[in-house]
Amino acid sequence: MRRNLRDARILITGGSSGIGRALALELAPYQPRLLLTARREDRLASLTQELQGLGCDRVVSVAGDITDPKTRERLMSVAQQSMDGLDILVNNAGAGAYGPFANASSDRLHQLMEINFFAAVELTRSALPSLYEGRTPLIVNVGSVLGHVAVPNKSEYCASKFALHGFSDALRCELAGEGVDVLLVSPSTTSSEFFERLVDQDGDPQVNRFAMTPEAVARKTVSAMKSGRREVILSWGGKLLVLLDRVAPSLMSWILSRGNQEAHTQSSENP
């Protein structure tokens, strides 16, 4: 089902930078009513001014930690008071970590699951009553190619994105009769502040020089929102990775294991 985004009431989490910021700017020409949330109030204020300069003047923001139930409660209250409801929820806030699972504390897993999975799930739960009353309502979950194919040294991140993938697929079926769509967006590596703000780091997470820009991710995501897609893998590299994992999983595991061993050897030789 195609979707008209003009005047849509949209809540975007993680809206102050990266993909969330790019999404807000990409949506601006449709004159939506935007509710943006992130932890950095100054970034939200700057983005709001930029959006207003583009003629998108119906923007409100809530600064806070999306893992805090009080923040999620406030978001739903503001959505009702400032926008008279909600049409689209974009669960974009996320965090990463890098390093061998065996060397990590349990805190790393708990933090990533809280940010990448539980916060999105509980915000969705809170938003459903409003979405039921929305116009062509939609839930957009920003996952990752690593929610389809797991790689070494990102085990907790992969687990959180696999969980979000499974949740999205199940929820889509549950909500079909209610008229609420669910879109799972799976970017590959994106050139943003993501790797500068890792929850934990043990080693060097080399950034792919072919990383997508947040603007490219936003452009393709908005296109998928408009066209009524249920799932979209955004890069050809990501699509190839998923295809290889499905048709030759043993080969893919060997390739990933071999690459990890070579990287470990090089790291040991060059401390």
N, C-alpha and C positions, 0 to 999 in steps of 0.2 A: 504494500500500500504506500503510495507516494505521500509525502508529508510537506505541508506548507509551513515554513518556519517563521513567516512574518507574524510579528506580535506574539510569538510563542513565549511562554513563561518558563525560563530555563535556570536551573541551579547547577553550577559547576564547582566541584571541589578541586582543591589544588590549583586555584585560579590565578595565583599571583605570578607564576613563571612557567616556562616550558610549554608543554602541550596545553595546559589549562588556559594560560594567557593567550596563546595562539588561537585557541578555539573561540574565546570571547571576541577577539578581533575579527576572525573569519565570519562570525555570526552577525557582526555589527550592521552590515548592509541590510539585513532582514528586519532591523528595528525591533529586536526582541526586548522583553523585560528580563533583565539578567539579575541573578543573585549569585554573587561570587564569594567564595570562602577560601581562606588560607591562614597560615599562622602569622604572616608578616603584614601588618596593617599598613605600613608605608608603601609596600608594593601594591597592595590593593587600591590605595588612594591614587597612586600614580596611574594605574591601569584605568581606573574609573575616569580620570581626567582625559586620558587618551581616547577612550571610547566616546566620551561626550564631545570631544573635538571632531569625531567622525560622525556626529549626529545621532549617536546612540545614547540618549540622555536618561533612559529609564533603567538605571543601574543602582543597585544597593549592594553593600558588602558586609560580611560578618567575619571579623578576625577571630580565629580560635583553632584549637586542636580538634580535628575531625574524629579522633579516637575518644574524645570526651563526650559522654552522653549529654551533658549540658549544652555543648556546642551544637550537637545535632538537634536537640530540642529547640534551641533558639532559632536555628535555621528554618525549621518547620513553622515556627511562630511568625518569623519575618516573611516567609513565603505567603502566608495567609494574609497578614496585615498589609504588606507592601505590594503584592502581586495578585491578591485574591485567589491564590491557588497555585497549581504547578502543572505544567504540561510535559516537561522533559527534565529528567535527573541525569546528570553526567557524573559518574563516579570515576574521577580522574586522579585524585590524590594518591600518591604512592611513594615508596622508598625502596632502596636497594641495599645490598651488602655483598661483599666479595671475600672469598677465602674458603679453605677446606672446612667441611662440616666438623671433622674430628677435632679441629683446633678451636672451635667456637664455643662460647657459652650458650646456655639456653636462652639468655636474654635476646640474642640476635634473632632467633626464630620467633620468639613471642612478639618482639617489636614489629617485625615484618608482617606477621599474620594480623596483628592489630591494625596496622595502617592499610595494608594492601587488601585484606579480606574482611575482617570483622567490622571495620568502620563502614565499608561499602555495604555490607549486608544489613547492618543495623540502620543505616541511613535509608536504605531502600525500604526496610520494614516501616520506618516512620513516615516515609513519603507515600506509601501506597494509598492511604485514604484520599489524599489530594490528587494523586494520579488517576484514580478511578473516576474522578469528576473532571479530568482534564480533556483538552482537545487533542485528538490523535496522540494519546500519551505514549511516552517512550522512556525506557531506562537504557542508558549507554554505559557499559562497563568497559573501561580502558584496561585491557589486559596486556598481553605480550606474546610474541612468538614463543617465548619460553614458558608459556602456559600450554603449549602444544608439544614442545620438544625440550627436554631437560638437558642442561649442560653442567660440566664440573665447576666447582667453586662458587656456584650460585644456587646451591640446593634449597636453601630456605626461601629465596626469592622465587625459584621455580615452583616450589610447593604452594606458595601463596597465590601465584597466578594460575596454576592448575586448579586450585580450589575455586577461584573466581570464574574460571572457564566452566567447571562443572555446575556451579551455582547458576550461572547464566543460562546454561542449556536446560536445567530443570525448571527454573523460574519461567522461562519462555513458554514452556508447555503448560505450566500451571496458570499463567495469566492470559493465555490465548482467548479463553472464553470471556475474559473481562475487557478485552479490547486494548490491553497494554502490551506494547511491543518491547522486546529486549534485543539490543544490538551489542555484540561483543566485538570490540576493536582490538586488533593484535598488531601493534607496531613492532618493528625490529629496533635495534639500537637507535636512539634519538640523540642528536647533539644538543644537549641542554645542560642545566646545572645538576642533573641527576647524579653524575659520577663525582661531583664535588661535595655532595651532601649524603654520602653513604652512611648508613647506620653503623656499619663496622667494615673494616678493610684489613685483609691479611694477604698481601701480595699486590701486584700491579694489574688492575683491570683495564687492559689496553682497549681504548675506544676504537671501534671500527671506523676506518677513514671513509667508508661509504655510508656512514650513519645518516639517517633521514633528518631533515630539519623539523622543528616543531610546526612550522608553517605548512610543510608538506603533509604531516600527519593530520593537522587540523583540516586542511582542504579536503583530504580524502574521507575524513570522518564526517564532515558536514555533508558531503556528497552521499555517503551511505545513509545518513539520517534522513535525507530528503527522499532517497529512492526506496526506503523501506527494507534495506538489507537486514539480515539476521546476524550475519557474521562477516567480518572482512579482515583479511591478512594484508597488510599495507605494502609490503615490498616484495619484489620478485625473489630476492634472496631468502626472505622468510617463507615464501610459498614453496620454494625449492627444498628448503630445510625440512618443512613439514611433510612434503611429498616423499622425500627420501626416507624419513623416519617411518612412514607408513608402509612403503613398499619393501624396504630393506632395513628393518630395525637393528638387526645384528651388525650389519655393515656400519650403520650410523654410530652405534655404540663403540665399535672398534675405532672409528675415525676420531670420535671425541676423546676416547681414552688415550689413544696414541698422541693426540695433540696436547692433552694435559700432561702426559709423561715428558714430552719434549720440552714443554714450557717449564716444568719443574726442574728438569736437568739444567736448562739454561740459567734459571734463577739461582741454582746451587753453585754454578760455575762463576756467576757474576753477582756476588752478594752486594 
